[in-house]
């Protein structure tokens, strides 16, 4: 790896070997440790050579690791990082011996930015690709826990592009609380690759403290929703037992829940307000005189 600017610090990692015919979507992102890597802090040329005997170089290393002995048909994955973030190019120089040859397959997409941002009534996803090669479409997936993802939409890809392309997607019904998103790029040959996970926090409702509190027969709960939905309130006693509950369909905007407390004996309680049954919006202590 020869940087255009010799003062640039480049790092790299190599994974493999993978079986012959492995597609980019089946090996990227890699699921194992690299077989060669260097994150040396030195600038200038870096890579593999015939004199190095180690497989990895740390920050204080000399940038060079041991060469690879390869077999015909093997597939390898090379990752190159411009640690200097200069935006300048580099050249790849290959020294192939004993009849070895090289077939470089271009990855279907270079994703340079992916963001998720909560807006008024939705979460907005934006992403930018630097290049695309045989791309078909993006599948947008969402999760409430960062682990189990479900598809919520798709966006057609450029197919072939050597310039930056900007994409956007709006999630009109995000979860209350944390929302995790990722992109699944589907290539024209059906292979897929995943992006990193991004997230946004979204609040579908704002519940103010009940008043009066302490209360006698009635307490009021101000609530504001960003979209129509069913709101449920639950009152539990000091032992955690459910002693009062109710539901109401509310329109977007400001509303007032009126809770009839006449069936409750005097004491301390906990009031919890949920949206659509399980999305907790707020919890407050409540005292019945």
MARDO-359759 format. One record per residue (C-alpha): x, y, z. Coordinates in steps of 0.25 Angstrom, whole numbers, padded with zeros to 4 digits, always signed. Example, Ala and Ser with C-alpha at 12.3 -4.5 7.8 and 13.67 -1.06 7.14 Angstrom:
BEGIN
+0049-0018+0031/+0055-0004+0029/
***
This chain:
BEGIN
+0000+0000+0000/+0007+0013-0005/+0000+0026-0001/+0000+0037-0010/+0004+0046+0001/+0016+0039+0008/+0012+0046+0021/-0001+0038+0022/-0003+0027+0032/-0010+0015+0025/-0015+0002+0033/-0020-0011+0027/-0026-0024+0030/-0027-0037+0022/-0037-0048+0024/-0038-0062+0017/-0036-0071+0011/-0050-0073+0007/-0055-0084-0003/-0054-0082-0018/-0066-0074-0023/-0069-0067-0010/-0077-0054-0013/-0074-0041-0006/-0088-0042+0001/-0084-0055+0007/-0071-0051+0013/-0073-0036+0016/-0074-0032+0028/-0064-0043+0032/-0068-0051+0044/-0054-0055+0049/-0041-0049+0053/-0032-0045+0041/-0020-0053+0037/-0011-0041+0034/-0013-0027+0040/-0005-0015+0043/-0009-0002+0051/+0005+0003+0052/+0006+0018+0055/+0017+0020+0045/+0014+0027+0031/+0017+0023+0017/+0017+0010+0010/+0011-0002+0018/+0007-0017+0015/+0013-0031+0013/+0027-0034+0010/+0037-0046+0009/+0045-0042+0021/+0035-0040+0032/+0032-0052+0041/+0020-0047+0049/+0005-0046+0045/+0001-0033+0052/+0007-0020+0055/+0002-0011+0067/+0003+0004+0068/+0018+0003+0071/+0021-0007+0060/+0029-0005+0047/+0017-0006+0037/+0021-0019+0031/+0015-0034+0033/+0019-0047+0027/+0015-0051+0012/+0004-0060+0009/+0005-0074+0002/-0008-0075-0006/-0015-0086-0014/-0022-0085-0028/-0037-0081-0026/-0036-0075-0012/-0043-0063-0008/-0038-0052+0001/-0044-0039+0007/-0035-0027+0008/-0039-0015+0017/-0031-0002+0015/-0032+0010+0025/-0027+0024+0023/-0025+0027+0038/-0020+0041+0035/-0033+0043+0028/-0027+0052+0018/-0036+0047+0007/-0024+0045-0002/-0022+0032-0011/-0013+0021-0010/-0007+0010-0020/-0007-0005-0018/+0006-0011-0022/+0006-0026-0024/+0018-0036-0024/+0013-0049-0029/+0022-0061-0030/+0023-0075-0034/+0011-0074-0044/+0001-0067-0035/-0009-0057-0042/-0019-0048-0036/-0034-0045-0039/-0039-0033-0031/-0054-0033-0029/-0060-0019-0026/-0069-0019-0014/-0084-0015-0018/-0084-0003-0010/-0075+0007-0002/-0084+0013+0009/-0078+0026+0014/-0089+0031+0023/-0102+0026+0030/-0110+0034+0040/-0123+0033+0047/-0130+0045+0053/-0143+0047+0060/-0152+0058+0054/-0166+0063+0058/-0174+0050+0055/-0164+0041+0049/-0149+0036+0049/-0141+0040+0037/-0130+0031+0031/-0120+0037+0021/-0108+0030+0015/-0098+0033+0005/-0090+0023-0004/-0077+0027-0011/-0078+0016-0021/-0087+0005-0026/-0085-0007-0034/-0096-0016-0038/-0105-0012-0027/-0120-0015-0027/-0127-0009-0015/-0126-0006+0000/-0135-0012+0010/-0137-0004+0022/-0138-0012+0035/-0142-0007+0049/-0141-0013+0063/-0145-0009+0077/-0134-0016+0084/-0122-0015+0074/-0123-0030+0072/-0135-0035+0065/-0138-0027+0052/-0150-0027+0043/-0151-0020+0030/-0159-0007+0029/-0156-0003+0015/-0147-0003+0003/-0140+0007-0007/-0136+0005-0021/-0120+0006-0022/-0113+0012-0034/-0107+0000-0040/-0094+0006-0045/-0088+0019-0040/-0074+0024-0038/-0079+0037-0031/-0086+0040-0018/-0101+0036-0017/-0110+0041-0006/-0122+0033-0001/-0133+0036+0009/-0144+0028+0016/-0155+0032+0026/-0160+0023+0037/-0174+0028+0039/-0177+0019+0052/-0164+0018+0060/-0164+0011+0074/-0165+0020+0086/-0151+0020+0092/-0139+0015+0085/-0140+0011+0070/-0128+0003+0063/-0127+0003+0048/-0118-0004+0038/-0117-0005+0023/-0117-0018+0015/-0111-0016+0002/-0116-0027-0008/-0107-0028-0020/-0112-0031-0034/-0107-0046-0033/-0115-0047-0020/-0104-0046-0010/-0106-0037+0002/-0097-0029+0011/-0100-0022+0024/-0097-0008+0029/-0093-0004+0043/-0105-0001+0052/-0109+0013+0055/-0120+0018+0065/-0129+0029+0069/-0138+0032+0081/-0152+0035+0078/-0163+0040+0088/-0177+0037+0083/-0184+0044+0095/-0181+0053+0106/-0188+0051+0120/-0188+0061+0131/-0190+0059+0145/-0204+0056+0150/-0211+0067+0158/-0216+0069+0168/-0207+0060+0175/-0210+0056+0186/-0224+0055+0181/-0238+0051+0187/-0248+0046+0176/-0241+0050+0163/-0228+0053+0157/-0224+0059+0144/-0213+0054+0135/-0208+0064+0123/-0203+0056+0111/-0198+0060+0097/-0197+0050+0086/-0190+0052+0073/-0200+0042+0066/-0213+0035+0069/-0212+0024+0078/-0218+0016+0089/-0213+0020+0103/-0214+0011+0115/-0212+0015+0130/-0210+0005+0141/-0210+0008+0156/-0202-0001+0165/-0202-0001+0181/-0190-0002+0189/-0189-0017+0187/-0189-0016+0172/-0203-0021+0171/-0212-0015+0159/-0223-0008+0166/-0228+0001+0154/-0227+0002+0139/-0233+0008+0127/-0231+0011+0112/-0235+0022+0103/-0233+0025+0088/-0226+0039+0087/-0224+0048+0075/-0211+0055+0072/-0209+0067+0081/-0212+0071+0095/-0222+0062+0103/-0226+0061+0118/-0228+0047+0125/-0237+0048+0136/-0235+0036+0146/-0247+0033+0156/-0240+0029+0169/-0253+0027+0177/-0251+0012+0178/-0237+0013+0184/-0235+0013+0199/-0226+0024+0204/-0211+0021+0202/-0199+0022+0192/-0199+0017+0178/-0191+0017+0165/-0198+0022+0152/-0192+0017+0139/-0196+0021+0125/-0194+0013+0113/-0196+0014+0098/-0202+0003+0090/-0201-0006+0103/-0186-0008+0105/-0179+0005+0101/-0177+0012+0115/-0178+0027+0114/-0177+0031+0128/-0179+0026+0143/-0182+0035+0155/-0185+0033+0170/-0200+0036+0173/-0206+0038+0187/-0221+0036+0190/-0225+0044+0202/
***
